[in-house]
């Protein structure tokens, strides 16, 4: 046998096997078996055909879900912006913020996966993250450095997350007064590196399959409700590059301490890009309801079972470069500050919403 024949034969085997694993999710199991009827062989053959048909049809629409997993990957990357301090500027010593972030991608429903095979829907909630920053003017005037950390243990409903990273903000153009109390905050450049992880279990319920047939004096009924649990595990390394500005009003106390603001409020805006590395994977577990019933002369020897769920689903990554537009509102009173902002990502049709509160001195 020459080398060409070996190569052709090997390719033939690969092509023959590939369709068996091209499907995203498949069930396997053992069909029911009866005995004591007038024709056990014919009845058991009919049961096996009915059983196999239900297994094949129960998740016939579900594929490899690349859109859904990429949506979850991008939503996870968006949530890395929790507890941002890009608007906490001009403080003398340090700033501490506590914040949360919500990343969402697409507007499909999770149920669309069972009916359409895929869905553009991803969401990640970063419940709590702490960021501590300090004025690094001893290194460079206008430079602020910070570190962030957040962790929430995983549960069966809301999932869990972990965030940590280091960041830097620099005043490219310092603030300038526009009128007596009106102030333009100049331009600020922000960047850093953040690790963001999110884990969550999502239930996926497919349509129930029911079949019934009568053979001789036996009526066979079978029900399968293929409920699945998708365990989503997303992690990403995000490098945000942002430039922002703000305009608003600011008044200082009678002691004229620069770091102690009587009251200020600003509308903020900016543009940027997230550079993201990471992956999202899914593990499938079966949680299905299966029932078999016999009415007739036969006896059920084995009622059958669904004993395995095979998932051949590849990992997906977030967009490597994801431009964004940022808008928000920032206010401060006596060193206590609040920040509400949102970032819109036109390329992936997604956004993140952030809220943080903290102190600055």
N, C-alpha and C positions, 0 to 999 in steps of 0.2 A: 504493500500500500504506500503510495507516494505521499509527500507532504501536502500537496494540494487536496487530495482526498480527505486527509485528516482534518484540515482546516475547514473544508466544506461541511464535513460531518459534524464538527464541533459547532459551527454556526447554526446548523440545522437544529441541533439539540437546544441551543440557546433560544432560537426563535420559537421552538415548540413549547419550551417551558415558560417563557415570558408571559403569555396571556394568563397563565395560572396565577401570577402574582401581580398582574397589572391593576387589578381591582384594589380599591382602597381598603375595604372592610368585607370580610366574608365570615360566615358561620360554619362550623362543623359540628356534627353530633351523631348520635345513634338513634335510628328509627325505632318505633315501638314494634313489638313482636307478640303475636297471639298464637294460641294452640287450641285444639279441641273443636275446631269448626269443621264444616263439611269439606272445606278446601283450603287448608292452611296456606299452601304455597301461593295460590292466586291472591288471597287476601293480604298476606304479608308483602307480596310484590306491589300491590296497590298502595299499601301503607307507606312503603319505602318511596314510591314515586311521589306521593302526596307530601311526605316529609321533606324530600329533597327540593321539591318545587317551592315549598314555603321558605326554606332556607335561602334559596337563590333569589326569591322575589322580595324578601323582607328588607334588604338593604341594597336593592338593585340600582338605586339612583345615586348612592354615595360613592364618590371617587376618592382621589387622593387629597382633596381639600387644599390645594395650594393657595387659593385666594384667602381662605379663612385663616390659615396659619400665618401667611404674610401679614394679614391685618392684625393678628395678635402680636406679631413681632414688632410692628410699627407702633402699636398702642403701648407696648411695654417701653420702647425707647422714648416715647413722648413723656411718660410719667417720670422720667429722670429729672425733670425740671422742678420738682417739689422743693419748697423752701428757698426759692431763688432770692438772691440779694442784689440783683442788678440795679434795682432802684434805691437801695440803701447806700447812699453816697454822702460824702462830705462829713462823715462822723470822725471824731478825733481818735477814739481808742478802739472800740470793738462793737460788733453787732451780733445778736443772737436771734435767730428766727426759727419758728416751728411752723411747718406747712404741710399741705397735702396737694396732690396733683391727680388729675383724671385724664387719661388718654383714650380717645375713641376714634375708630376708623370705620367708615361706611355706615349705612343705615339699613342693611338687611337684617332679618331675624335669624336667630340661631336655628329655628325650625326649618328654614329654607335648605339647610344641608341635607335633611332627610328627604325632601321633596325634589330639590333641584340639583343635589350633589355637591354644592359648594355655596358659599355666601361671603359677601364682603361685610364682615362684622367683627370687630375686635375692640375690646375695652380692657383697660387696666386701671385700677384704683390704688394709688400710693397713699395709704392712709396717713402716715405720720413720718416726717423726716426733720431732723434737727441740723441747722447749719450755723456754724460759728465763724465769723470773719473778723479781721483786724486791719487797722490802717498800717500799711507797710511803707509809710512815707520815708522811713529811715533808709529804705532801699531805693525808692523812686517816688517823688512827689506825685500824688494822684493814683497810687497803686493800692489796691485792696486785695488781700488774700483770704481764702476761706476753705473750710473743710466741712463736708456734710456726711451724715450717717442716719440711716433709718432701717428698722427691722420690725416686721410683724409676723409672728408665727403663723404657719399655715393651718387653716381649718377647712371643713368640707364645703363651706358656703362662699365666704368672701375670699378664700385663698390666702396666700401670704406673699410678702415682698421683702426685698433687702436692697438698700441703696447705700453707696458710699462713693466719695470722690473728693477731689481738690479743685478749686476754682480760683480765677483771678479776674478782677475788673480794673480797668484803667481809664482815667478821664483823658480822652483825646483833646477835648476842648472843655475848659472849666465853665462853671455856671456864670451867668451874666444877668444883672438886673435889667428888666424891661420898663418898669415903672416903680412906684413907691413900694408896692407889695408884690408885684408881678415878677416872676423869675423864669428865666430859661436855664435849664440844667445842663446845657451843652451836649456833647456827645460822649458816650461811654462805650468802651469795647470790653466785651466779656468772653471768656473762654474757660476751658478746664477739661477734665476727664472724669467720667462718672460711670460706675458699674451699676446696672439696674437689673434686678431679677424679679420675676413674678411667677407664682405657681397657683393654679386654680383647677378645681374639678368642675366640669360642665356636663350636665345630663343631656343626652341626645335620645329622644324618643322617636322611633320610626312607626309607621302605620302598622296596626295589628293585622296579622294574617290569619284568616279562618278558612278551613276547608272541611267539606263533608262529602261522603260518598257511601253508597250502599252496594254491597256485594253479597248476592244470595240472601241469607237471612241476617246479615250483619250490617249495622250502620256505624260508620267510623267518623268521629269528629275530632278535629285537631285545631288548637289555637296557639299562636305564637305572637307575643308582643315583644319585639326586639329593642329593649331599653339598653342603652350603652352609657358608660361613664368615660368621658374624655378627660384625661389628666394632662393639662397643658403646662409645659415648663418652658418659660422664655427667659433668656438672659441676653444682655447687650452691653457693650462698651460704647458710650456716647461721648463725642467731643463736640460740644456746642460752640459755635462762633457767632457772636451777636453784636450788633451795634444799635444803640438805642438813644433816645432823647426824651425830654419831658418838659412840659410847660405848665405853670400853675401859679399859686400864690403862696407866700411864706412870710410869717412874722416871727420875730425873736422876742425873748423876754426882756425885762427891763435891765437885767444884768449883762445883756449882750453876749452871753456865752454862745459861741458858734454851734456847739454840740447840743444845746438845749433849746429846741424849737417850741415856741408857744403853740403854733398851729401851722400846718402846711398841707396842701393837697395838690396833686399833679396828675395830669393826663399823660400817659406814657405811650410811646410807639417805637417800633424798631423793626429791623429785618435781620435775618440770620440764616444759618444752615446747620443742620445736625449731621455730623459724620458718624455713622453707626456701624458697629461690627457685632455680630451675635447670631443666635439661631433660636428658633422655636420648634419644639418637637411635641408629639402627642403620643400617649400610651392609651390603648383602648382596653376597657374591661367590660365584660358582659354582666348585665343585671336584668336578664330577660325573664318574662313569664311564659311558661310553656305548659300546656295541658293536653291530655289525650283521653278520649272517652270511647267506649265500645258498648253498643247495644246489640245483642244477638246471642248466638250459641257459643261463640268462642270465649276463651279466657285470656286475659292479659298476662303474658309471661314477663314482659319488660315494657314499661310505659315509655321508654326512650328518654333522651336528655339532650340538651344543648351543652356541649362540654368544652367548647373552645371558640374564641374569636380571633381571627387572623387579621392583623392590620399591617399593610405594607405601604406606609405613608412616609414620605421623605421630609426631612427638616426644611424649614424655610427661614430666610434671613430678612431683616429689615432693609429698607432702602439705604444704600451706602451714603448717598448725598440727598438730603431732604430739605429743600429751602422752606423758610417759614416767614410769616408776617406776624408781628407781635403788637398787641394793644393792651392797655390796662389802666388801672387807677391806683394811686398810691397816696396815703395820707399819714401824717405824723402829728402827735401832740405830746409835748413834754417827754420826748424820747421813746414813746410807744408808737409803733408804726404798724400799718396794715397794708397789705398789697393784694390786689385782685387782678389777674391778667389771663389772657388767652393767647394761644399761638395757633395760627391756621397754616396748614401745610397744603398748598395748592396741588402739588404733584401727586400726593397720595389721597387727596380729598379727605383730610382728617384734621383733628385739632386736639389741643390739650387745654385744660382749664386749671388754674392754680390759685390757691389762697394761702396766705401766710400772715403770721403776726409775730412781732418781736420787739426788741428794745435795741436802741443804738445810743452810744455815749461818745 
